[in-house]
């Protein structure tokens, strides 16, 4: 499993990113909301790897899983119920949730296991919603140039992995058009992918 100490030591830097790029955060948030709003109301869901809880708090998600003790502490202060756990070994029984949210997948140790676990805990016809940076677009390329330690995926790779895990009916939208430092206004998302750096995909359990 991932080394959580690195995350424990970088909580301030993690939080600073949101202060440095508020329009980027809001743009990502809108794109995720667009997919979540396609789901029926009053569903039970949680976020995997919720960090300090910024997305969960803003999206009204009440619980999640986070392995970093220091990040989880901030999420709890934001009103999110947090269980210590990993995406590859979720601390839940089978068929418990209507949706599972991943805002990033770049820090996962084993993305195949993570998607299999999401599938396991979802009810029949439940949804997985994933936000991720497209490896082929500008923002991920910027991070790679800076020797960022994350693993970025192409849209086609995420699509294959989701289908291999048993998911179907994939729907995509996209945001973050342009380089990170050039985004000074909140952007509306567009359907599909291939232009924006941040992609959101919703897929359904068979």
N, C-alpha and C positions, 0 to 999 in steps of 0.2 A: 504494500500500500504506500501511498505518497508520504513523503517526509513533511509532516505538518509543521515542523519547527521553522522552516523557511517562511511559512505563512504567518505563524505566530509573531515572528520578528519584523514583519513588514506590514502590519496593520495600518500604521500611519501613512505609509506610501500608497497603500491600496485606497484608503479614504481620500488622500490628496488628489488622486486621479479624477475622482468625481467632482472635486472642486475646480480642477483645471479644465475639465471638459464637460460642463453641465449640459450644453446643447447636444453633445454626443450621447450622453446618458438618456436625456429626454427623447431623443430620436429612437434609440434602441427600445426604450420603454413603450413608445407608441406602436412600434412594429410588433412587439410581443403582445400587447393588448389587442391588436387587430386579430391575431390568431386565437387568443383566449376568448374573445367575444363571440367567436363562432360556436363555442360550446354552450350547452344549456346552463341556466343559472343554478346557483346553490349546489354546485358540485364539490366534492371533497378532493383536494389535491395538495401537493407539496412541491417544494423546490429542492433539488439535489445540488449540494455544494453551494449553499446560499451566501457564503462569505459573511459580510457584515450586515446582511439583511436588507440592503437598499432596494433591491428589486421586489422581494417579497412584501416589504412594507408598502411600497408604492402600488403594488398589484392587488393588495388585500389578501395575500396568501398567508395563512396563519401558522403553518408549520413547515419544517424542513430538516435537512440533514447537512451537517457540516463537521469535518474532522478537526479543524483548527479551534482549539479552546478559546484563544484570544478573539478570533473573528466571531465565533458563536456568542461570546459575551456581549459584543456590540449588537448583534442581531436580537438577542433577548431584550436588551434595553429598548430596541425599536418595536417590541411587542410581538416578536415571532417566537413560537415554541420550537426549540432546537434539540434534536437528538444527535449525539455524536455517532458518526457512521461514515461509510464510504459508498460511493456510487456503485462499486463493484460488489458490495455486500450490504444491501439495504436492510436496516433493522426493522423490517415490517413483514407480516405474513402475506400469503398469496391473495390476490383479488381484493385488495383493500381500497383502492383509490380510483377516482374517475379521470384524473389527469396527473401527469408528472412533468415538471418544468426543469429544463437545464438551460441556464443563461450562457454558460460557456462549456465547451467540452475539451478545451486545449490543455487542461491540467490532469485529465484522466489518465490513470496508469494503464487501464485496459478498457478501451471504449466498447469492445464487443461484449465484455462481461457487464458493463454498465447498462447497455441497451437491453441485454437479456434480463437483468434485474428489474429494469423499468417495466418490461413486458410482464414479468412475473407478478408484480404487485398491482398491476392495473386490472380493473374489472373488464369483462368482455365489452368490446366497443369503446374502451377507455382511450384516451389520447396522450401521446407524448408530444411536448412542444419544446423545441430546441432553438436557442439563439447561438449563432457561431460566426466567427470571422472567416470569410471565404479566402482560402490560401492564395487564390489567383488574383485577388483584388488588392488595391493599394494599401489599405491599413495593415493587413497581415504582412504584406511585403515590407512595410516600414518597420514593423516589429522584428521581422527576420533580419533585416539589415542591421538592426541594433543588437543582434545576437540574443534576442528574447528566448527564454528557456521553454516557451510553450510549443505545443504541437498543433499546427493548423491543418485543417482538412479542406479538400475541394468539395464542392456541392455534390459532384458525382459520387465521391467516396462516402459521404454521409448517406446519400440515397441508397447505395448498395448495402451499407451496414444496417440501415433501418429495415430494409426488405429481408435481409438475412436473419434479422431478429424476429421477423414475423409481422412487421407493421405494413400497412397498406394505405391507400388513398392519401398520398403525400401532397401537401399544399405549401407553396413557398411565397414569402414576400421578402422585401429587401429595403435597406436604408443605408445611410452613410455614403453619400455620393461625393467623392473628393477625398483629399488627404485629411488626416486627422486634425492637423493644426489649422486647416482652412475652413473647418465647419464652425461657423459663428452663429448659425440660426438653427432652430429645431426643424428637422426635415420630416416630411410626410413619407410614409413607405409606399412602395409600388409592388404590384404583383410580380411574381417570378423571381428570377435571379440573373446575374450576368453583368449588372451595372453597379449595384451597391456593394459595400464591403461587409455589411452585417446582414446575415441571412437568418430568417426565422422559418422553420419548417414545422408543420403539424402533421402527425401521422396517427393512424387508428389501429388499435389492436384487432387482429382478425377474430 
